[in-house]
Amino acid sequence: MKTITVDGSLRELWKEVCRILNEEEQKSVQSLIAHGRFPVSESEGDFIALHLDEAREWQKPDSNRILFTHGHYMNRNKLQTGIEYIVTELRRKNDSNRALVSLVDMDDFVFVSGIGCAGWITSPFFHADILHTTHGRPIAFATGVKLAAPDRRVMIVSGDGDLLAIGGNHLIHAARRNIDMTVVCVNNYIYGMTGGQVAPTTPMGLKTMTSPYGNVENSFDLCGLAAGAGATFVARWTVFHALQITRTVKEAFHHRGFSFIEIVSQCPVQFGRKSGMGSAIRMFDYYKQNTVSVKKASGMSEEELADKIVVGEMVKIEKPVLDEELAQLRQRLRERRGDEEN
């Protein structure tokens, strides 16, 4: 493996990568970065992530915003990393990532987010049409967008508190109606941005700001709730499963109907402290060690699954889609009115 040491600007590291990548591959990687999609790989417990502080900084020739992280730390002054390893991983994922980027033009999307940490994923960093809405209302706004402009692809990105507490009623009825939209729910098991209050997903017994003697409420199974309400595509992954998330989001975009994807994510500042799980890296390792696939879980007992996170695609069915049914209804009414006029 080729290893280099980078002193000063980390742009030199990117130049080394570009010497190996061909022009088409460079454009593919640039497109991934510009649209906020970060290639991530695991190697013997470490991970290498490529990301940008601000996508628009990419356009500046003197940009110094590209960072490669190796292991559990970043070092702007001196960084050793395996260039060939990075290039191999980028090429290995090129087909699936490029397919996602070229799936549709970003101008065809409308991204909707609510209030909370996850609401900042799309707003204001995505270069697309975005609605950053009031607390608990992203699905209500997204429903209006989809019914008014059914040709647009609508994606909601928000947290468990926003979507399942104050916004819970909107979620279950959007799933029941099978509206053609994709909901990505970032679940950190707590109200993170507002100070660590108990949420509908907080495990029983956990002490939070609003449950100082321990949470006495049962928590939601988000995927079970979405499936029970009528969602026709349901999946769960953790932030450890970056490649699987990419494939699942792509599949959800292709699916006609209401898609719900739960992403279990770290919140070291609030949940990590209160649960004793600690830092983001410790939580990341916990997800790695304590997730089981849907297939494997089907053969395990309740006791064996007690501390496990079941991941994978759980529901994929076809049912009538609301916006298609409305379009057909409008067409029938136009034809009836035409017959009456004649």
DADA-V203139 format. One record per residue. N is the residue number from 0. SS is DSSP state (A for helix, B for strand, O for the rest). PHI is phi in whole degrees, 0 to 359 (* if undefined). D_CENTER is the distance of its C-alpha to the mean C-alpha in Angstrom with 1 decimal. Layout:
n = [N;N]
ss = [SS;SS]
phi = [PHI;PHI]
d_center = [D_CENTER;D_CENTER]
This chain:
n = [0;1;2;3;4;5;6;7;8;9;10;11;12;13;14;15;16;17;18;19;20;21;22;23;24;25;26;27;28;29;30;31;32;33;34;35;36;37;38;39;40;41;42;43;44;45;46;47;48;49;50;51;52;53;54;55;56;57;58;59;60;61;62;63;64;65;66;67;68;69;70;71;72;73;74;75;76;77;78;79;80;81;82;83;84;85;86;87;88;89;90;91;92;93;94;95;96;97;98;99;100;101;102;103;104;105;106;107;108;109;110;111;112;113;114;115;116;117;118;119;120;121;122;123;124;125;126;127;128;129;130;131;132;133;134;135;136;137;138;139;140;141;142;143;144;145;146;147;148;149;150;151;152;153;154;155;156;157;158;159;160;161;162;163;164;165;166;167;168;169;170;171;172;173;174;175;176;177;178;179;180;181;182;183;184;185;186;187;188;189;190;191;192;193;194;195;196;197;198;199;200;201;202;203;204;205;206;207;208;209;210;211;212;213;214;215;216;217;218;219;220;221;222;223;224;225;226;227;228;229;230;231;232;233;234;235;236;237;238;239;240;241;242;243;244;245;246;247;248;249;250;251;252;253;254;255;256;257;258;259;260;261;262;263;264;265;266;267;268;269;270;271;272;273;274;275;276;277;278;279;280;281;282;283;284;285;286;287;288;289;290;291;292;293;294;295;296;297;298;299;300;301;302;303;304;305;306;307;308;309;310;311;312;313;314;315;316;317;318;319;320;321;322;323;324;325;326;327;328;329;330;331;332;333;334;335;336;337;338;339;340;341]
ss = [O;O;B;B;B;B;B;O;O;O;A;A;A;A;A;A;A;A;A;A;O;O;A;A;A;A;A;A;A;A;A;A;A;A;O;O;O;O;O;B;B;B;B;O;O;B;B;B;B;B;B;B;O;O;A;A;A;A;A;O;O;O;O;O;O;B;B;B;B;B;O;O;B;O;O;O;O;B;B;B;B;B;A;A;A;A;A;A;A;A;A;A;O;A;A;A;A;A;A;A;A;O;O;O;O;A;A;A;B;B;B;B;B;O;O;O;A;A;A;A;O;O;O;O;O;O;O;O;B;B;B;B;O;O;O;O;O;A;A;A;A;A;A;A;A;A;A;A;O;O;O;O;B;B;B;B;B;B;B;A;A;A;A;A;A;A;O;A;A;A;A;A;A;A;A;A;A;O;O;O;B;B;B;B;B;B;B;O;O;O;B;O;O;O;O;O;B;O;O;O;O;O;O;O;O;O;O;B;O;O;B;O;O;O;O;O;O;O;O;O;O;A;A;A;A;A;A;A;A;O;O;O;B;B;B;B;B;B;O;O;O;A;A;A;A;A;A;A;A;A;A;A;A;A;O;O;O;B;B;B;B;B;B;B;O;O;O;A;A;A;A;A;A;A;A;O;O;O;O;A;A;A;A;A;A;A;A;A;A;O;B;B;B;A;A;A;A;O;O;O;O;O;O;O;O;O;O;O;B;B;B;B;B;B;B;B;O;O;O;O;O;A;A;A;A;A;A;A;A;A;A;A;A;A;A;A;A;A;A;A;A;O]
phi = [*;282;237;232;252;250;251;75;293;284;299;296;296;295;298;296;296;293;291;262;289;280;298;296;292;298;296;298;293;299;294;300;293;299;262;79;255;248;300;229;228;250;212;51;87;262;216;241;236;247;210;230;296;222;301;292;296;302;287;274;297;259;300;233;262;276;234;250;252;235;72;241;206;238;221;286;268;213;215;253;203;270;296;297;297;300;297;301;291;298;291;299;264;299;298;290;293;295;298;292;295;270;304;211;286;299;292;275;263;232;259;234;224;251;261;137;303;292;297;270;295;266;249;252;273;279;271;198;286;225;244;257;259;287;300;83;247;298;290;296;296;296;299;298;298;294;285;280;224;296;280;276;270;249;228;255;234;201;258;293;291;293;273;250;262;294;261;299;295;295;297;293;281;294;293;300;285;56;286;283;206;245;251;253;255;273;256;249;69;195;278;280;288;262;121;93;279;294;239;295;255;296;298;297;95;286;275;231;299;256;222;295;254;107;289;254;258;292;259;285;267;299;292;296;295;297;295;295;280;121;301;261;217;224;211;221;219;250;296;293;264;297;292;295;299;302;295;291;298;301;295;296;296;285;286;267;135;275;250;234;238;265;244;285;229;288;220;296;293;252;294;300;291;286;269;83;284;84;288;299;292;297;292;300;296;299;298;298;273;237;248;228;287;303;297;293;296;296;255;250;278;299;295;291;267;305;249;255;251;277;237;128;274;253;220;207;225;242;214;305;259;303;294;290;296;294;297;293;297;300;295;297;292;296;295;296;296;296;295;294;291;281]
d_center = [32.2;32.8;32.2;32.8;33.1;31.9;33.9;33.3;30.7;27.7;28.1;30.7;28.1;26.2;29.7;30.2;27.1;28.1;31.6;30.1;27.5;29.1;28.6;26.2;24.0;24.1;23.0;20.1;18.9;19.6;17.7;14.5;15.2;16.2;13.0;10.9;10.0;11.6;13.5;13.7;16.6;18.3;22.1;24.3;22.1;21.3;18.4;18.6;15.9;16.6;15.5;17.1;17.9;18.4;17.8;21.1;22.9;22.6;25.3;27.8;30.1;30.6;26.9;26.5;22.8;21.7;21.2;21.1;20.6;22.4;22.5;21.8;23.1;23.5;26.9;27.6;31.3;31.4;28.9;29.6;27.3;27.8;27.5;28.2;25.5;22.9;24.3;24.4;20.7;19.9;22.3;21.1;17.6;19.0;19.5;16.1;14.4;17.3;17.0;13.4;14.8;18.0;16.6;17.5;18.6;16.3;19.3;18.6;15.3;15.2;12.2;12.8;11.9;14.1;15.7;14.3;12.5;9.0;11.1;11.8;8.6;10.0;13.5;15.7;14.2;13.3;16.6;16.4;17.5;15.7;16.8;16.3;18.0;20.0;18.9;17.9;18.4;15.3;15.8;19.5;19.1;16.8;19.5;22.1;20.5;20.0;23.6;25.1;23.5;22.6;22.3;19.2;15.7;13.9;10.2;9.6;7.1;9.0;10.2;12.3;15.5;14.9;13.9;16.1;19.1;20.5;18.2;18.7;21.4;19.5;16.8;19.5;21.6;18.9;18.3;22.1;22.7;20.2;19.1;17.4;14.0;10.3;8.9;5.4;7.1;6.6;10.0;12.3;15.4;17.2;17.7;16.9;17.7;20.9;22.6;21.5;22.6;22.3;19.4;19.3;17.3;19.7;21.7;25.4;27.7;25.4;27.2;25.4;26.8;27.6;28.5;30.8;32.5;29.5;27.2;29.3;26.8;25.0;21.2;19.1;17.7;14.6;14.4;18.2;18.4;16.3;18.3;21.5;21.0;20.8;17.3;18.0;14.8;13.1;11.1;10.0;9.0;9.3;8.4;11.6;10.6;9.1;11.2;10.6;6.9;8.3;11.1;9.6;7.7;11.1;13.0;11.5;12.6;15.9;16.3;18.7;18.0;15.6;12.3;10.4;7.5;7.7;6.0;9.2;9.5;12.8;14.9;18.1;19.9;20.1;19.0;20.0;23.4;24.1;23.2;24.9;22.0;22.5;20.6;17.1;18.6;20.3;17.3;15.5;18.7;18.8;15.6;17.3;20.5;19.7;17.3;19.1;18.3;19.0;22.2;23.5;22.8;25.0;27.9;27.5;29.2;27.8;29.3;27.6;24.2;24.9;22.8;20.3;16.7;16.7;13.9;13.8;14.2;16.5;17.5;18.2;21.2;22.8;24.3;25.7;23.1;24.1;24.2;26.2;28.5;29.2;29.9;32.4;33.9;34.5;36.1;38.4;39.5;40.3;42.4;44.1;45.0;46.3;48.5;49.8;50.7;52.5]
